[in-house]
Each structure stands twice: as C-alpha cells, then as structure tokens.
C-alpha cells in the first residue's frame, strides 16, 4: 500500500528545472571539496513534526490531512506510521531520520507496557532500516510532554520523576543502540524554572549534572559509542532553561566535569530565541570543539516564539555550511529538519515540498560556502584585519612574553596606538552577495 501514491521518487533535475517535486541543487553524488553532497549534508527527517505533527497551534487544533491516522494513537497506528515514514524517506532520498521515544510509540498504562509498545515498534523500525538502508541519526527521550514532567524531569522537585526519567532514558539509550543510532540527544524541554521564588536553583543544577553523569556511566556500560549531544534553548516552555545557549551550556558542562562527554546539537530557531544568530552559535560551538550536529530550521523574526519553519534562506545555509566545512564536517552528526509545515499547508504533498526546498537550500549553501572558501577573500580580509597580532608586540603578547608593566613601557615609548583601519562591513556584505545567486 502506498501512502503517497501521487508522489514519485524525487529526482535531481538541475538548476533549470521548474518541477516543484524535483531537486534543483541537491545532487547527492555531486562532489564538493572532495566529498559527495550526501556525505557533507547527512540529511535527516524528524519523526515528531513530519509524522506526528497535525498543525495545531495555541489558537486551534490540528487540521492536517493525514489519511494514515485513525485518531487512536494505538500500537497498530504506530506500526502503520513506520510504513508511512519509510515510504516518505525513500521517495525523498534522505539517508537518516531521528526520533523521540514517544514519537514512535505511545505510552501504556505503566512503564512496563510503555516499554513493550516501544519494543514492538523498534522491531519494525529495525526491519525497515535493513530493507531501505536508511539509518538512525539520533534518538532521544521525550521528558517534557507527559504531565509528570510539569516541574521538569531530572530537575523536578519530585524524586520519583527523576527516577522515572532515568528509567526512560535508559530504555531510549538501549533502543538507540539497537537501531544503530549514531548519536544520542538531550533536550531539557522543562529543565529550567518559571520563577525563582519556588526554585532551589543550585539543587536543580546539581541534579541535572548527576543525571547526565548517570547517562554517561550507562552509555559506557552498554557500549554505546556515539556522541552525546546537548541541544541548547533559552526559553519556552520555561521562563529560563538551564541549557540557555552554547556558552551557558559549555560553562555548565565544564563546571560539572562533563565537557569531554558531550557536544552540541545547535538549532537555528533556538539561537535566535537567545538573541544570537545561528552563525554565532555554530561558531562558538565549533571553536570550542563542541559542534556535533545541527537542527536545521528557522524562526520568524516577527514572532517571539519557536515557529520551527523549514530553512530556505541562502545566507543562513551558506553561513552554516561555512562553519561546518571550516571544521572538516559534522562527523557523526547531520542536518536534521526539526521543522514543520505551516498550519495552512495541510496536505500530505506539502511535506515533500518543504523538505525538497530545504534540502536544495542547503545544497546551494554548500556550493556557496565552498566557492567562498576557494576564493579566499573572506580569509584574506580577516587575516589582514588582525595583522598587527602576527608580528611585533601582538605576536609577543600572544606568546606570553608581556605583562602590564612591560606593555606600559612599550606604550610610554611609542606614545599612542597605531590608527585603526575600517572594518569594511558594507564591502564584505557586497562580496557575499556576489555568491548568492
């Protein structure tokens, strides 16, 4: 049975194509900087938005047309959804997918029944992976939707919720390993606070660290070798989340001796909610050796919440790929489309339009980034701007040969600093525009 009978396998037709269900730029076998686009981009479809999202928002319930849904959220429905997902991913031609445990299998009346439901779906996922060659990029546990997590999961004031969360992550780690998942992600959806008046901040942070140390111990115990990834987000649903941004999260990990065990899964819309650009968050993670994977989406700058839109901005995708190419790729990570079609785009075919456009935008961004790197103009501009640090007193400072007293002596003799040179921001923006075509 086909769930998308009117959609063929999406072909690559080149930049002159006007077919909305064809790739214009994403040619998986095309080589850029010595590797194929498939290897560079490592696209993944997210299970939650693409196969579970029904288009609901704060002002109304979902209105998506999904013929395969029967409204029961039963085990049979979950098993049927696996067939939907793999048909979609095969036709799209993506190599990976990712999920929360509760995306793929519904909860039962207790943890035993819940785990049994998950095992049944994991068996079918494993069979479908073997049949299609599609792999699991990462798994994670949903520790935020159920009412038990109203006060958080590992940071809850209820010790039983901490224990339940540990059991749930234990199981999620086991199934991720069983499915050959290449990473495991932690997103602290409700790990934060709404008001400090009722919050023991130090105790909650200590508990979060203890929880992550337990996860590291269990990872080693079962022999899971994939990276652990933290996904920062500043707000929503809590007023202040503990994994606020990459800098905050890195400070937390270093403070609790966890920085060697984790990297970051950086999301565009979370970066902008923290009042950063995606380029900032990616660069900060990368220069600290912490960039592991990317949630590829975007927000709406006119709205102050997490809209999770599909990325189509070439400036965004080019800058993202500049950082990724600059660090030699994402390793085991990838570009996961943690994005959802708009509520008004409610037909099944809209899922294809959204992914095709985003994949093309990143393929184009990859080519733009490679061209910028090949020409070397930006590298030269930055190098010249910091030229005073490559010799003389600048090189001596970086080499640790000065202190305040010696620098005072240097400036007393010189009298004043050399004049600054222009940053040429507008010229640089014009140069970037040459590549966006």
ZAMARGU-4260 file (C-alpha; in steps of 0.2 Angstrom, whole numbers, plus 5000, padded with zeros to 4 digits):
<rodrens>
0) 5000/5000/5000 | 5006/5017/4995 | 5003/5032/5007 | 5009/5045/4994 | 5003/5037/4978
5) 5004/5053/4968 | 5022/5057/4973 | 5036/5048/4964 | 5054/5047/4970 | 5061/5064/4970
10) 5074/5066/4956 | 5088/5078/4953 | 5084/5089/4938 | 5096/5103/4939 | 5095/5122/4941
15) 5084/5125/4926 | 5070/5113/4932 | 5053/5121/4936 | 5047/5104/4944 | 5042/5108/4962
20) 5045/5090/4966 | 5062/5089/4959 | 5079/5094/4966 | 5087/5109/4958 | 5103/5109/4968
25) 5104/5093/4979 | 5113/5080/4968 | 5118/5068/4982 | 5133/5061/4971 | 5140/5078/4966
30) 5157/5081/4974 | 5161/5097/4984 | 5178/5099/4992 | 5182/5081/4989 | 5166/5073/4996
35) 5149/5070/4990 | 5134/5081/4995 | 5127/5066/5003 | 5142/5065/5014 | 5143/5083/5018
40) 5125/5086/5022 | 5119/5070/5030 | 5101/5075/5030 | 5088/5068/5042 | 5069/5068/5043
45) 5062/5071/5061 | 5049/5060/5066 | 5039/5071/5078 | 5035/5086/5066 | 5034/5076/5050
50) 5024/5061/5055 | 5016/5066/5071 | 5013/5085/5069 | 4995/5089/5065 | 4996/5108/5063
55) 4989/5113/5080 | 4994/5130/5087 | 4990/5140/5103 | 4974/5146/5094 | 4967/5130/5087
60) 4968/5111/5085 | 4977/5102/5071 | 4969/5102/5053 | 4982/5092/5044 | 4976/5079/5032
65) 4984/5063/5036 | 4975/5048/5029 | 4985/5035/5038 | 4980/5042/5055 | 4964/5035/5063
70) 4964/5046/5079 | 4968/5031/5091 | 4986/5033/5094 | 4986/5014/5096 | 5001/5002/5094
75) 4993/4997/5077 | 4993/5016/5072 | 5011/5017/5077 | 5016/5002/5067 | 5007/5009/5052
80) 5016/5025/5054 | 5033/5016/5052 | 5027/5011/5034 | 5022/5030/5031 | 5039/5036/5037
85) 5050/5025/5027 | 5040/5027/5011 | 5041/5046/5013 | 5060/5045/5017 | 5064/5033/5002
90) 5055/5044/4990 | 5064/5059/4997 | 5081/5050/4996 | 5087/5055/5014 | 5100/5044/5022
95) 5094/5047/5040 | 5080/5050/5052 | 5078/5054/5071 | 5065/5052/5084 | 5059/5054/5102
100) 5054/5038/5110 | 5036/5044/5112 | 5035/5049/5094 | 5037/5031/5088 | 5027/5023/5102
105) 5013/5028/5113 | 5014/5027/5132 | 5005/5012/5140 | 4996/5012/5157 | 5013/5009/5166
110) 5031/5009/5162 | 5031/4990/5158 | 5018/4992/5145 | 5026/5008/5138 | 5042/4999/5135
115) 5033/4984/5127 | 5025/4996/5115 | 5042/5004/5111 | 5050/4987/5108 | 5036/4982/5096
120) 5039/4997/5085 | 5058/4996/5087 | 5057/4979/5079 | 5048/4986/5064 | 5060/5001/5063
125) 5075/4989/5063 | 5067/4979/5049 | 5063/4994/5039 | 5081/5001/5041 | 5088/4985/5035
130) 5076/4985/5020 | 5079/5003/5014 | 5097/5007/5021 | 5090/5022/5030 | 5099/5025/5046
135) 5095/5032/5063 | 5105/5049/5066 | 5100/5050/5084 | 5087/5045/5097 | 5081/5054/5112
140) 5068/5053/5126 | 5053/5064/5127 | 5054/5071/5145 | 5043/5085/5143 | 5025/5081/5136
145) 5018/5070/5150 | 5010/5079/5165 | 5023/5070/5176 | 5036/5082/5170 | 5026/5098/5174
150) 5041/5103/5186 | 5054/5096/5175 | 5062/5079/5173 | 5080/5077/5181 | 5077/5094/5189
155) 5060/5090/5196 | 5056/5094/5214 | 5049/5076/5214 | 5062/5062/5216 | 5051/5049/5209
160) 5050/5059/5192 | 5069/5060/5192 | 5069/5041/5194 | 5056/5038/5180 | 5066/5050/5169
165) 5082/5039/5172 | 5072/5023/5168 | 5065/5031/5152 | 5082/5037/5146 | 5090/5020/5150
170) 5077/5012/5138 | 5079/5026/5125 | 5098/5023/5125 | 5096/5005/5123 | 5084/5006/5108
175) 5095/5019/5100 | 5110/5007/5101 | 5099/4993/5095 | 5095/5003/5080 | 5112/5008/5076
180) 5109/5026/5081 | 5125/5037/5078 | 5121/5050/5092 | 5110/5052/5107 | 5102/5069/5111
185) 5097/5078/5127 | 5085/5092/5126 | 5079/5098/5143 | 5062/5104/5137 | 5056/5108/5155
190) 5073/5108/5163 | 5073/5126/5169 | 5062/5137/5180 | 5047/5149/5179 | 5050/5158/5195
195) 5064/5159/5207 | 5053/5161/5222 | 5049/5142/5222 | 5066/5136/5215 | 5081/5129/5223
200) 5092/5133/5209 | 5108/5125/5215 | 5100/5109/5219 | 5091/5108/5202 | 5108/5111/5193
205) 5116/5098/5204 | 5103/5085/5200 | 5104/5089/5181 | 5123/5086/5182 | 5120/5070/5192
210) 5108/5064/5179 | 5120/5067/5165 | 5134/5058/5174 | 5122/5043/5176 | 5119/5043/5157
215) 5137/5044/5153 | 5140/5029/5165 | 5126/5019/5157 | 5132/5023/5139 | 5149/5016/5144
220) 5141/5001/5152 | 5131/4996/5137 | 5145/5000/5124 | 5136/5014/5115 | 5150/5023/5106
225) 5140/5038/5098 | 5142/5056/5104 | 5130/5063/5117 | 5123/5079/5111 | 5115/5094/5121
230) 5103/5105/5112 | 5103/5122/5120 | 5087/5133/5120 | 5084/5149/5131 | 5066/5150/5134
235) 5049/5141/5130 | 5041/5132/5139 | 5050/5138/5155 | 5055/5156/5158 | 5073/5152/5159
240) 5080/5135/5153 | 5096/5128/5160 | 5104/5125/5143 | 5101/5143/5138 | 5114/5144/5124
245) 5131/5136/5119 | 5141/5147/5130 | 5130/5144/5145 | 5129/5125/5142 | 5148/5124/5140
250) 5150/5133/5156 | 5138/5121/5165 | 5147/5105/5157 | 5164/5112/5162 | 5158/5116/5179
255) 5152/5098/5182 | 5166/5089/5173 | 5155/5084/5158 | 5163/5094/5144 | 5173/5079/5137
260) 5157/5068/5136 | 5146/5080/5126 | 5145/5091/5111 | 5130/5102/5105 | 5116/5099/5093
265) 5113/5118/5088 | 5096/5124/5082 | 5093/5139/5072 | 5077/5144/5080 | 5084/5142/5097
270) 5099/5153/5093 | 5088/5167/5088 | 5077/5165/5103 | 5093/5168/5113 | 5096/5184/5103
275) 5110/5176/5094 | 5112/5172/5075 | 5114/5154/5070 | 5132/5159/5064 | 5137/5165/5081
280) 5131/5149/5090 | 5139/5137/5077 | 5155/5147/5078 | 5155/5147/5097 | 5152/5128/5097
285) 5165/5125/5084 | 5179/5135/5091 | 5177/5125/5107 | 5177/5108/5098 | 5159/5106/5103
290) 5149/5107/5087 | 5142/5090/5084 | 5125/5091/5074 | 5113/5104/5068 | 5094/5106/5069
295) 5091/5114/5053 | 5076/5126/5053 | 5072/5144/5055 | 5061/5156/5065 | 5050/5170/5060
300) 5059/5186/5066 | 5041/5195/5068 | 5036/5182/5081 | 5044/5179/5098 | 5042/5160/5099
305) 5048/5144/5091 | 5040/5143/5074 | 5051/5129/5068 | 5050/5134/5049 | 5059/5125/5035
310) 5075/5134/5031 | 5076/5142/5014 | 5087/5157/5017 | 5103/5155/5007 | 5113/5167/5018
315) 5108/5156/5033 | 5113/5140/5024 | 5129/5147/5017 | 5135/5153/5033 | 5130/5137/5042
320) 5140/5127/5029 | 5155/5139/5030 | 5156/5134/5049 | 5154/5115/5045 | 5166/5115/5031
325) 5178/5125/5042 | 5179/5112/5055 | 5180/5097/5042 | 5162/5092/5043 | 5150/5086/5057
330) 5157/5069/5060 | 5143/5058/5066 | 5131/5072/5066 | 5120/5079/5052 | 5107/5091/5047
335) 5091/5086/5055 | 5075/5095/5049 | 5067/5099/5066 | 5054/5109/5056 | 5036/5108/5052
340) 5025/5114/5038 | 5014/5129/5041 | 4996/5125/5048 | 4989/5131/5031 | 5000/5119/5022
345) 4989/5104/5027 | 4990/5091/5013 | 5002/5076/5013 | 5012/5083/4997 | 5016/5099/5007
350) 5028/5088/5017 | 5038/5084/5001 | 5038/5102/4995 | 5045/5108/5012 | 5059/5095/5013
355) 5064/5097/4994 | 5065/5116/4996 | 5076/5115/5012 | 5087/5101/5005 | 5090/5112/4990
360) 5094/5127/5000 | 5107/5118/5010 | 5114/5110/4994 | 5115/5128/4987 | 5123/5134/5003
365) 5136/5121/5002 | 5141/5126/4985 | 5141/5145/4990 | 5152/5141/5005 | 5164/5130/4995
370) 5166/5145/4982 | 5169/5157/4996 | 5182/5146/5004 | 5190/5143/4987 | 5192/5161/4983
375) 5199/5165/5000 | 5193/5183/5000 | 5185/5182/5017 | 5200/5173/5024 | 5211/5187/5017
380) 5200/5201/5024 | 5200/5193/5042 | 5219/5189/5041 | 5223/5207/5036 | 5212/5214/5050
385) 5221/5205/5063 | 5238/5208/5055 | 5245/5218/5070 | 5245/5201/5080 | 5256/5192/5068
390) 5272/5201/5072 | 5279/5214/5084 | 5271/5217/5100 | 5255/5207/5095 | 5264/5191/5092
395) 5274/5194/5108 | 5258/5196/5118 | 5250/5180/5111 | 5267/5171/5115 | 5265/5176/5133
400) 5280/5187/5133 | 5272/5203/5141 | 5263/5209/5157 | 5255/5225/5161 | 5272/5233/5166
405) 5281/5229/5150 | 5266/5234/5140 | 5266/5251/5149 | 5284/5253/5145 | 5280/5249/5127
410) 5266/5262/5125 | 5276/5275/5135 | 5290/5274/5122 | 5278/5273/5107 | 5266/5287/5114
415) 5250/5281/5106 | 5242/5266/5097 | 5243/5264/5078 | 5227/5271/5070 | 5213/5259/5067
420) 5208/5253/5049 | 5190/5252/5043 | 5180/5236/5046 | 5173/5237/5028 | 5157/5229/5033
425) 5147/5235/5018 | 5160/5230/5006 | 5160/5212/5014 | 5141/5211/5013 | 5143/5216/4994
430) 5156/5202/4992 | 5144/5189/5000 | 5130/5195/4988 | 5141/5190/4973 | 5140/5172/4978
435) 5121/5172/4982 | 5114/5168/4965
</rodrens>
